[in-house]
Amino acid sequence: MNDSQNNKDKNILEEIINCIEQINFGEVVVTIHNSEVVQIEKKEKKRF
């Protein structure tokens, strides 16, 4: 794996971690296509 791929993977992991840390209730969905992360979705629920 080259440096460019390592940097991309690191950025993806950081983004996933940031999404998880920012929500109290909800879900984070990671979409993978051909063994590559192509999309990250964050859905937050507000509870009162």
C-alpha positions as CSV (number, residue, x, y, z in Angstrom):
1,M,0.0,0.0,0.0
2,N,1.4,3.4,-0.9
3,D,1.5,6.6,1.1
4,S,-1.4,8.1,-0.9
5,Q,-3.7,5.1,-0.1
6,N,-2.6,5.1,3.6
7,N,-3.4,8.8,3.8
8,K,-6.8,8.3,2.2
9,D,-7.6,5.4,4.6
10,K,-6.5,7.5,7.6
11,N,-8.8,10.4,6.4
12,I,-11.7,7.9,6.0
13,L,-11.2,6.5,9.5
14,E,-11.0,10.0,11.0
15,E,-14.2,11.0,9.3
16,I,-16.0,7.9,10.6
17,I,-14.7,8.5,14.1
18,N,-15.8,12.2,13.9
19,C,-19.3,11.2,12.9
20,I,-19.6,8.7,15.8
21,E,-18.3,11.3,18.3
22,Q,-20.7,14.0,17.1
23,I,-24.0,12.1,17.7
24,N,-25.7,10.9,20.9
25,F,-28.5,8.9,19.2
26,G,-28.6,7.8,15.6
27,E,-26.6,5.9,13.1
28,V,-23.5,6.0,10.9
29,V,-23.7,4.1,7.7
30,V,-20.6,3.2,5.7
31,T,-21.2,2.2,2.1
32,I,-18.6,0.1,0.5
33,H,-18.2,-0.7,-3.3
34,N,-15.4,-2.9,-4.6
35,S,-13.7,-3.0,-1.2
36,E,-13.6,0.8,-1.1
37,V,-15.5,3.2,1.2
38,V,-17.6,5.3,-1.2
39,Q,-20.0,7.0,1.2
40,I,-20.5,7.8,4.9
41,E,-24.0,8.8,6.1
42,K,-24.8,10.2,9.5
43,K,-28.4,10.2,10.8
44,E,-29.0,11.9,14.1
45,K,-32.1,11.6,16.3
46,K,-33.1,14.1,18.8
47,R,-34.7,12.8,22.0
48,F,-36.5,14.9,24.5
